[in-house]
Amino acid sequence: MNIKELDKKYVLPTYGRADVAFVKGDNATLEDDEGKKYIDFTSGIGVVSVGHGNKRVAKALCEQVASLTHTSNLYYIAPQALAAQKVVEASAYDMQCFFGNSGAEANEGAIKIARKHGERDGEIKRYKIITLNHSFHGRTITTVKATGQESMHNYFGPFPDGFVYADGIDEIASLLDDHTAGVMIELIQGEGGVEPQDKEKVQALAKLLKEKEIPLIIDEVQTGAYRIGEFTASQAYGIEPEIITLAKGVGGGVPVGIVMTTLKEVLSAGDHGSTFGGNFLSARAVCEVVDILDELKKSGDLENTSRVFNKALEDFYQANSDVFTQKVGIGMMCGLRAKDADTLAKIIDLARQNGVMVLKAGRNTLRFLPPLTITKEEIDEGFQALSTAMSQL
Ligand SMILES: *Cc1c(COP(=O)(O)O)cnc(C)c1O
């Protein structure tokens, strides 16, 4: 039986899979089970930040697996402490970390911190979490409810109470009340359609929340780990949130979720935990990935790659202005708005057939999340394939 038949027979059908099975990769180049090569402009939805088959990560993980992968969080774990140090220092915020295994789990941790912080005076129970319409925060029962998309609340109820949706940053101030425990937003909505928030509005919101002592939670599961140029998008936006969540790119492909916070006193022993979180394997991956990305940033290569990628994307956009209406995004989290959703679906299929992987976001956005290590040759090759795809529309 081949892979596709096995999958259909034994795996629950929660994903609409494209008709391809990759077997290996090298930086931003993937190879399928028939030996065909593809340029990867997706990084597996923003995960493989340092490229496929990264030699340094492979070496670090092989060494780690050969000695210890897991002991439990009942004991000290050197790579976890080191990973926390690297993440905190890269962020330049005075924070501490909790390690989980996914973006949703990181956001669950963030909500728990905000809610326990909200109980501080005993009398008024602050439990409301304000999020934005078109947001995406995860697939667990709580984070799916935190997600401001009605279509995702069709089943699975009753949900945890207390989630309130604002129609944009402007509306948040009017929704704050004595029961508000926190405000959780993405600085660039990813799944919602590569939708950057306005910097001044975000700064004003951050200031207002500080005055009211309401924690600001920034969901950086997609924007974090240098995706938009700084380690966190919060740094790029010039704000100091109380809580930041990371996942996707920070593990380079090894499952990891991190919630980091200035509210170091809120959780105490027994309040939160994870069996796998921050184990030797995933923490070692974080150490190596953050080291590699720190070096890319310091050498100027990250900025250079982002410039080359955005130039190529701009040229592609100009050449196809009959199909795309706008170029959006920041750094290497970017997109092109297509004139309609059907055309977009066709482009993504044709792109794959021509050897380049791209993503959809929101209703009509062609999304690009390339590995941050992508080379100029890979960028050129990818856009050539994409141009061929457009000519076949
Ligand atoms: C992907 C994503 C999540 C969910 O992460 P999982 O690892 O799939 O649980 C949460 N928030 C944002 C902004 C994301 O992009």
The ligand as an SDF file (V2000), in Angstrom:
LIG
                    3D

 15 15  0  0  0  0  0  0  0  0999 V2000
    0.0540   28.4540   14.2300 C   0  0  0  0  0  0  0  0  0  0  0  0
   -0.4370   29.4430   15.2210 C   0  0  0  0  0  0  0  0  0  0  0  0
   -0.9570   29.0480   16.4640 C   0  0  0  0  0  0  0  0  0  0  0  0
   -1.1570   27.5930   16.8250 C   0  0  0  0  0  0  0  0  0  0  0  0
    0.0400   26.9030   16.9450 O   0  0  0  0  0  0  0  0  0  0  0  0
    0.0160   25.2830   17.0460 P   0  0  0  0  0  0  0  0  0  0  0  0
    1.4510   24.9340   17.2330 O   0  0  0  0  0  0  0  0  0  0  0  0
   -0.5860   24.7760   15.7890 O   0  0  0  0  0  0  0  0  0  0  0  0
   -0.8120   24.9550   18.2460 O   0  0  0  0  0  0  0  0  0  0  0  0
   -1.3180   30.0210   17.3650 C   0  0  0  0  0  0  0  0  0  0  0  0
   -1.1900   31.3410   17.0690 N   0  0  0  0  0  0  0  0  0  0  0  0
   -0.6940   31.7500   15.9020 C   0  0  0  0  0  0  0  0  0  0  0  0
   -0.5490   33.2110   15.6360 C   0  0  0  0  0  0  0  0  0  0  0  0
   -0.3180   30.8360   14.9250 C   0  0  0  0  0  0  0  0  0  0  0  0
    0.1520   31.2520   13.7460 O   0  0  0  0  0  0  0  0  0  0  0  0
  1  2  1  0
  2  3  1  0
  2 14  2  0
  3  4  1  0
  3 10  2  0
  4  5  1  0
  5  6  1  0
  6  7  2  0
  6  8  1  0
  6  9  1  0
 10 11  1  0
 11 12  2  0
 12 13  1  0
 12 14  1  0
 14 15  1  0
M  END
$$$$
